Amino acid sequence: MDIAFSILLMIHLASLVVGGATNVAMPLIGRRMAGASPDTLARLGPIAKQLQLNAQIALTLLVLTGIAMLWLRYDGQIVALGPWFIAKLAFIGVILLATVLGLILKPQQINPRIFGLTMRFALIGIVICSVMTFG
């Protein structure tokens, strides 16, 4: 069971890196795309879509591996992990909600600065709460 948990943890952390990197890269690309020429949009658009897909896959893997690790190590007893873990789940909820809104709403309906800040704040919150829970 320890090997399975370790493999899941590696996938979980790698997914966190992919999601975090996208969280840094997307605002930079978004700023370049704002008011850009059609040629620039044609070059940056596919990159932004690929990063977005990578982030969605990473988020899915984070959720699935997180649930699997909880079951393997803690028999799914999230309350036993304490208030920091509950706070972590709240931040995960923020990211999931923002992701769903990003999929549902048109790009013009989302302020990229607020979206980016929300995602960064939630990601930092998740890391802090994880350290406080498991550190």
Summary of the structure (lengths in Angstrom):
residues: 135
radius of gyration: 16.7
end to end distance: 20.5
largest distance: 54.0
contacts: 360
relative contact order: 0.12
helix: 89%
strand: 0%
